[in-house]
Amino acid sequence: MEKFVSVEQANMSFKTKHGSFIALKDVNVSIREGEFVTLIGHSGCGKSTLLNMVAGLLQPSSGVLLCAGREIAGPGPDRGVVFQNHSLLPWLTCAENVYLAVERVFGATESKAQLKARTLKALELVQLSHAADKRPNEISGGMKQRVGIARALSMEPKVLLLDEPFGALDALTRAHLQDELLKIVTKTGSTVLMVTHDVDEAVLLSDRIVMMTNGPAATVGDIVEVNLARPRERLALVKDNRYHELRGRVLEFLYQKQLRPAA
């Protein structure tokens, strides 16, 4: 398997007043170009920590992380990140929020007209052209998340990193944005690493599901290949026995092999 993103023998520990806390131990994950991979596991299993390491926001205590053959030594425009909190600047319009990212990456080489065209193209991709001049307090939570996705995609990243981007949304909005994300990824051919706690979301969206053991010292417990044909239709999958088999495998790992930690 060609490794486009590679996490090799990664360990992550944090210093606390009670000593060293080992969050991740001996983690190995590889992602092919154009592949959609999700990380799933119980709270405290290091999903977001691992994603932040790939984003370059955290440096591993030991081990190597690579993207497109280059070591990940910090944040970069080759990796676009979307967090659960949309992190939009409230005094700027949707277009202006996206333009900030476009200008940062392409400002030195492109004209203002080209930067504006990139901004509008990104908003069109997430079907928000009509909201370009609205500010965050004038749009819904789901629309804010779509602006966040547009901002990340506007940088033309090699890898799109999603940290539970739909976790704070209601069920119907979440389902709608999952469907939109499927279309966007198909259209752009993006390589995606996504953190989720939702089993159905993982099976619907993924090519592979990386299941993490409980922390501390969490690691990769198992990997499920999601060999469901694309494009995927939500209602059709409800009647697909293979979908239910894959869903059952993930649930079995989470609730039998990895018992839910005590509250």
C-alpha positions as a Markdown table, in Angstrom:
| # | Residue | x | y | z |
|---|---|---|---|---|
| 1 | Met | 0.0 | 0.0 | 0.0 |
| 2 | Glu | 1.4 | 3.4 | -1.0 |
| 3 | Lys | 1.7 | 5.6 | 2.1 |
| 4 | Phe | 0.6 | 9.2 | 1.4 |
| 5 | Val | 0.2 | 9.9 | 5.1 |
| 6 | Ser | 2.3 | 7.8 | 7.4 |
| 7 | Val | 2.4 | 7.6 | 11.2 |
| 8 | Glu | 5.2 | 5.3 | 12.3 |
| 9 | Gln | 5.8 | 4.1 | 15.9 |
| 10 | Ala | 4.4 | 7.3 | 17.2 |
| 11 | Asn | 4.3 | 7.9 | 21.0 |
| 12 | Met | 2.8 | 10.9 | 22.8 |
| 13 | Ser | 3.2 | 11.7 | 26.4 |
| 14 | Phe | 2.4 | 14.8 | 28.4 |
| 15 | Lys | 4.0 | 16.1 | 31.6 |
| 16 | Thr | 1.6 | 16.6 | 34.5 |
| 17 | Lys | 2.0 | 17.4 | 38.2 |
| 18 | His | 1.6 | 13.7 | 38.9 |
| 19 | Gly | 4.3 | 12.7 | 36.4 |
| 20 | Ser | 4.3 | 11.7 | 32.7 |
| 21 | Phe | 0.9 | 10.8 | 31.1 |
| 22 | Ile | 1.2 | 8.5 | 28.1 |
| 23 | Ala | -1.6 | 9.3 | 25.7 |
| 24 | Leu | -0.5 | 7.3 | 22.7 |
| 25 | Lys | 1.9 | 4.3 | 22.4 |
| 26 | Asp | 3.4 | 2.7 | 19.3 |
| 27 | Val | 0.8 | 4.0 | 16.9 |
| 28 | Asn | 1.1 | 3.0 | 13.2 |
| 29 | Val | -1.3 | 4.3 | 10.6 |
| 30 | Ser | -1.0 | 4.8 | 6.9 |
| 31 | Ile | -3.3 | 6.5 | 4.5 |
| 32 | Arg | -3.4 | 6.2 | 0.7 |
| 33 | Glu | -3.8 | 9.2 | -1.5 |
| 34 | Gly | -7.5 | 9.9 | -2.0 |
| 35 | Glu | -8.5 | 7.6 | 0.9 |
| 36 | Phe | -11.1 | 8.5 | 3.6 |
| 37 | Val | -10.0 | 7.2 | 7.0 |
| 38 | Thr | -11.8 | 7.7 | 10.3 |
| 39 | Leu | -10.5 | 7.3 | 13.8 |
| 40 | Ile | -13.0 | 6.0 | 16.3 |
| 41 | Gly | -12.8 | 5.0 | 20.0 |
| 42 | His | -14.0 | 5.9 | 23.4 |
| 43 | Ser | -13.3 | 9.3 | 25.0 |
| 44 | Gly | -9.7 | 9.6 | 26.1 |
| 45 | Cys | -8.3 | 7.2 | 23.5 |
| 46 | Gly | -6.2 | 9.9 | 21.8 |
| 47 | Lys | -8.2 | 10.3 | 18.6 |
| 48 | Ser | -7.9 | 14.1 | 18.6 |
| 49 | Thr | -4.3 | 14.0 | 19.8 |
| 50 | Leu | -3.3 | 11.8 | 16.9 |
| 51 | Leu | -5.2 | 14.1 | 14.4 |
| 52 | Asn | -3.4 | 17.1 | 15.9 |
| 53 | Met | -0.1 | 15.4 | 15.5 |
| 54 | Val | -0.8 | 14.8 | 11.7 |
| 55 | Ala | -1.9 | 18.5 | 11.6 |
| 56 | Gly | 1.5 | 19.5 | 13.1 |
| 57 | Leu | -0.1 | 21.1 | 16.1 |
| 58 | Leu | 1.5 | 18.6 | 18.4 |
| 59 | Gln | 4.9 | 17.0 | 18.0 |
| 60 | Pro | 5.2 | 13.3 | 19.0 |
| 61 | Ser | 7.4 | 12.4 | 21.9 |
| 62 | Ser | 9.0 | 9.8 | 19.6 |
| 63 | Gly | 8.3 | 8.3 | 16.2 |
| 64 | Val | 7.9 | 9.7 | 12.7 |
| 65 | Leu | 5.0 | 11.3 | 10.8 |
| 66 | Leu | 5.1 | 11.9 | 7.1 |
| 67 | Cys | 2.9 | 13.6 | 4.5 |
| 68 | Ala | 3.6 | 13.2 | 0.8 |
| 69 | Gly | 7.1 | 11.9 | 1.7 |
| 70 | Arg | 8.0 | 14.9 | 3.9 |
| 71 | Glu | 8.3 | 14.8 | 7.7 |
| 72 | Ile | 5.5 | 16.7 | 9.5 |
| 73 | Ala | 7.4 | 19.3 | 11.6 |
| 74 | Gly | 4.6 | 21.8 | 12.1 |
| 75 | Pro | 1.3 | 23.2 | 10.7 |
| 76 | Gly | 1.2 | 23.8 | 6.9 |
| 77 | Pro | -1.2 | 24.6 | 4.1 |
| 78 | Asp | -0.8 | 21.0 | 2.8 |
| 79 | Arg | -3.0 | 20.0 | 5.7 |
| 80 | Gly | -6.4 | 21.8 | 6.1 |
| 81 | Val | -8.0 | 21.4 | 9.5 |
| 82 | Val | -11.7 | 21.6 | 10.4 |
| 83 | Phe | -12.5 | 21.5 | 14.1 |
| 84 | Gln | -15.8 | 20.9 | 15.9 |
| 85 | Asn | -15.9 | 24.6 | 16.8 |
| 86 | His | -16.0 | 26.4 | 13.4 |
| 87 | Ser | -13.6 | 29.1 | 14.7 |
| 88 | Leu | -14.9 | 31.8 | 12.4 |
| 89 | Leu | -14.1 | 35.4 | 13.1 |
| 90 | Pro | -17.5 | 37.0 | 14.0 |
| 91 | Trp | -16.7 | 40.5 | 12.6 |
| 92 | Leu | -15.9 | 39.1 | 9.1 |
| 93 | Thr | -18.3 | 37.8 | 6.4 |
| 94 | Cys | -18.3 | 34.2 | 5.3 |
| 95 | Ala | -16.3 | 35.2 | 2.2 |
| 96 | Glu | -13.9 | 37.3 | 4.2 |
| 97 | Asn | -13.2 | 34.3 | 6.6 |
| 98 | Val | -12.4 | 32.1 | 3.7 |
| 99 | Tyr | -10.4 | 34.9 | 2.0 |
| 100 | Leu | -8.0 | 35.1 | 5.0 |
| 101 | Ala | -6.9 | 31.5 | 4.4 |
| 102 | Val | -6.6 | 32.0 | 0.6 |
| 103 | Glu | -4.5 | 35.2 | 1.0 |
| 104 | Arg | -2.2 | 33.5 | 3.5 |
| 105 | Val | -1.4 | 30.6 | 1.1 |
| 106 | Phe | -1.6 | 32.2 | -2.3 |
| 107 | Gly | -1.2 | 36.0 | -1.6 |
| 108 | Ala | 2.4 | 36.2 | -2.7 |
| 109 | Thr | 1.8 | 34.7 | -6.1 |
| 110 | Glu | -1.7 | 35.7 | -7.2 |
| 111 | Ser | -3.7 | 38.9 | -7.8 |
| 112 | Lys | -6.6 | 40.0 | -5.6 |
| 113 | Ala | -9.0 | 39.0 | -8.4 |
| 114 | Gln | -7.5 | 35.5 | -8.4 |
| 115 | Leu | -7.8 | 35.3 | -4.6 |
| 116 | Lys | -11.4 | 36.4 | -4.7 |
| 117 | Ala | -12.1 | 33.8 | -7.4 |
| 118 | Arg | -10.6 | 31.1 | -5.2 |
| 119 | Thr | -12.7 | 32.3 | -2.3 |
| 120 | Leu | -16.0 | 32.2 | -4.2 |
| 121 | Lys | -15.1 | 28.8 | -5.8 |
| 122 | Ala | -14.6 | 27.3 | -2.3 |
| 123 | Leu | -18.0 | 28.7 | -1.1 |
| 124 | Glu | -19.7 | 27.4 | -4.2 |
| 125 | Leu | -18.2 | 24.0 | -3.5 |
| 126 | Val | -20.1 | 23.8 | -0.1 |
| 127 | Gln | -23.2 | 25.5 | -1.7 |
| 128 | Leu | -22.9 | 28.7 | 0.3 |
| 129 | Ser | -22.5 | 31.3 | -2.5 |
| 130 | His | -25.7 | 32.9 | -1.4 |
| 131 | Ala | -24.3 | 33.5 | 2.1 |
| 132 | Ala | -20.9 | 35.0 | 1.0 |
| 133 | Asp | -21.8 | 38.4 | 2.5 |
| 134 | Lys | -23.4 | 37.2 | 5.7 |
| 135 | Arg | -21.6 | 37.2 | 9.1 |
| 136 | Pro | -21.4 | 34.1 | 11.3 |
| 137 | Asn | -24.2 | 35.3 | 13.6 |
| 138 | Glu | -26.5 | 35.5 | 10.6 |
| 139 | Ile | -26.2 | 31.8 | 9.6 |
| 140 | Ser | -27.0 | 28.4 | 11.1 |
| 141 | Gly | -24.6 | 26.1 | 12.9 |
| 142 | Gly | -24.5 | 23.8 | 9.9 |
| 143 | Met | -23.7 | 26.7 | 7.6 |
| 144 | Lys | -20.9 | 27.8 | 9.8 |
| 145 | Gln | -19.3 | 24.3 | 9.6 |
| 146 | Arg | -19.6 | 24.4 | 5.8 |
| 147 | Val | -17.7 | 27.7 | 5.9 |
| 148 | Gly | -15.1 | 26.0 | 7.9 |
| 149 | Ile | -14.8 | 23.2 | 5.4 |
| 150 | Ala | -14.7 | 25.8 | 2.5 |
| 151 | Arg | -11.9 | 27.6 | 4.3 |
| 152 | Ala | -9.9 | 24.4 | 4.6 |
| 153 | Leu | -10.5 | 23.4 | 1.0 |
| 154 | Ser | -9.7 | 26.8 | -0.3 |
| 155 | Met | -6.0 | 26.2 | 0.5 |
| 156 | Glu | -6.0 | 23.1 | -1.8 |
| 157 | Pro | -4.6 | 20.9 | 1.0 |
| 158 | Lys | -3.1 | 17.5 | 0.3 |
| 159 | Val | -4.9 | 16.2 | 3.3 |
| 160 | Leu | -8.2 | 17.3 | 4.9 |
| 161 | Leu | -8.3 | 16.8 | 8.7 |
| 162 | Leu | -11.7 | 16.8 | 10.4 |
| 163 | Asp | -12.0 | 16.7 | 14.2 |
| 164 | Glu | -15.7 | 15.7 | 14.9 |
| 165 | Pro | -16.9 | 18.6 | 12.6 |
| 166 | Phe | -20.5 | 17.6 | 13.0 |
| 167 | Gly | -20.5 | 16.6 | 16.7 |
| 168 | Ala | -22.4 | 19.7 | 17.9 |
| 169 | Leu | -25.1 | 19.6 | 15.3 |
| 170 | Asp | -28.6 | 18.2 | 15.5 |
| 171 | Ala | -29.2 | 14.8 | 13.8 |
| 172 | Leu | -30.9 | 16.1 | 10.6 |
| 173 | Thr | -28.2 | 18.8 | 10.0 |
| 174 | Arg | -25.5 | 16.3 | 10.7 |
| 175 | Ala | -26.9 | 13.8 | 8.2 |
| 176 | His | -27.2 | 16.5 | 5.6 |
| 177 | Leu | -23.6 | 17.6 | 6.0 |
| 178 | Gln | -22.4 | 14.0 | 5.9 |
| 179 | Asp | -24.1 | 13.7 | 2.5 |
| 180 | Glu | -22.6 | 17.0 | 1.4 |
| 181 | Leu | -19.1 | 15.9 | 2.6 |
| 182 | Leu | -19.4 | 12.7 | 0.5 |
| 183 | Lys | -20.1 | 14.7 | -2.6 |
| 184 | Ile | -17.3 | 17.2 | -1.9 |
| 185 | Val | -14.7 | 14.5 | -1.3 |
| 186 | Thr | -15.8 | 12.7 | -4.5 |
| 187 | Lys | -15.5 | 15.9 | -6.5 |
| 188 | Thr | -12.2 | 17.0 | -5.1 |
| 189 | Gly | -10.6 | 13.6 | -4.6 |
| 190 | Ser | -9.4 | 14.7 | -1.2 |
| 191 | Thr | -7.4 | 12.5 | 1.2 |
| 192 | Val | -9.3 | 12.7 | 4.5 |
| 193 | Leu | -8.5 | 11.8 | 8.1 |
| 194 | Met | -11.5 | 12.3 | 10.4 |
| 195 | Val | -12.1 | 11.8 | 14.1 |
| 196 | Thr | -15.6 | 10.7 | 15.0 |
| 197 | His | -17.4 | 9.0 | 17.9 |
| 198 | Asp | -20.4 | 8.0 | 15.6 |
| 199 | Val | -20.3 | 4.5 | 14.3 |
| 200 | Asp | -22.9 | 5.1 | 11.5 |
| 201 | Glu | -20.9 | 8.2 | 10.4 |
| 202 | Ala | -17.7 | 6.2 | 10.2 |
| 203 | Val | -19.2 | 3.4 | 8.1 |
| 204 | Leu | -21.1 | 5.8 | 5.8 |
| 205 | Leu | -18.1 | 8.0 | 5.0 |
| 206 | Ser | -15.0 | 5.8 | 5.3 |
| 207 | Asp | -12.8 | 3.6 | 3.2 |
| 208 | Arg | -11.2 | 2.3 | 6.4 |
| 209 | Ile | -12.0 | 2.7 | 10.1 |
| 210 | Val | -9.1 | 2.8 | 12.5 |
| 211 | Met | -10.3 | 1.7 | 16.0 |
| 212 | Met | -8.4 | 2.9 | 19.0 |
| 213 | Thr | -7.9 | 1.1 | 22.2 |
| 214 | Asn | -8.8 | 2.8 | 25.5 |
| 215 | Gly | -6.3 | 5.2 | 27.0 |
| 216 | Pro | -4.0 | 5.8 | 28.6 |
| 217 | Ala | -1.3 | 4.4 | 26.3 |
| 218 | Ala | -3.9 | 4.0 | 23.6 |
| 219 | Thr | -2.9 | 2.4 | 20.3 |
| 220 | Val | -4.5 | 1.0 | 17.1 |
| 221 | Gly | -6.6 | -1.9 | 18.2 |
| 222 | Asp | -8.0 | -3.0 | 14.8 |
| 223 | Ile | -8.7 | -1.6 | 11.3 |
| 224 | Val | -11.9 | -2.3 | 9.4 |
| 225 | Glu | -12.0 | -2.1 | 5.6 |
| 226 | Val | -15.2 | -0.6 | 4.4 |
| 227 | Asn | -15.7 | -2.2 | 1.1 |
| 228 | Leu | -19.0 | -0.5 | 0.2 |
| 229 | Ala | -19.4 | 0.8 | -3.3 |
| 230 | Arg | -19.3 | 4.5 | -4.0 |
| 231 | Pro | -21.2 | 6.7 | -4.4 |
| 232 | Arg | -23.1 | 5.8 | -1.2 |
| 233 | Glu | -26.7 | 6.5 | -0.7 |
| 234 | Arg | -27.9 | 6.7 | 2.9 |
| 235 | Leu | -31.3 | 5.1 | 2.4 |
| 236 | Ala | -29.9 | 2.3 | 0.2 |
| 237 | Leu | -27.3 | 1.4 | 2.9 |
| 238 | Val | -30.1 | 0.8 | 5.4 |
| 239 | Lys | -31.1 | -2.2 | 3.4 |
| 240 | Asp | -27.5 | -3.4 | 2.8 |
| 241 | Asn | -26.5 | -6.4 | 4.8 |
| 242 | Arg | -22.8 | -5.6 | 4.3 |
| 243 | Tyr | -23.3 | -2.2 | 5.9 |
| 244 | His | -24.9 | -3.8 | 9.0 |
| 245 | Glu | -22.1 | -6.3 | 9.2 |
| 246 | Leu | -19.5 | -3.6 | 9.2 |
| 247 | Arg | -21.4 | -1.6 | 11.7 |
| 248 | Gly | -21.6 | -4.7 | 13.9 |
| 249 | Arg | -17.9 | -5.2 | 13.8 |
| 250 | Val | -17.2 | -1.7 | 15.0 |
| 251 | Leu | -19.7 | -1.9 | 17.7 |
| 252 | Glu | -18.3 | -5.3 | 18.8 |
| 253 | Phe | -14.9 | -3.8 | 19.1 |
| 254 | Leu | -16.0 | -0.7 | 21.1 |
| 255 | Tyr | -18.5 | -2.4 | 23.5 |
| 256 | Gln | -17.1 | -5.9 | 23.9 |
| 257 | Lys | -13.3 | -5.9 | 23.1 |
| 258 | Gln | -13.0 | -2.3 | 24.5 |
| 259 | Leu | -15.5 | -2.0 | 27.4 |
| 260 | Arg | -16.7 | 1.5 | 28.0 |
| 261 | Pro | -14.6 | 3.2 | 30.7 |
| 262 | Ala | -16.3 | 3.8 | 34.0 |
| 263 | Ala | -17.7 | 7.3 | 34.3 |
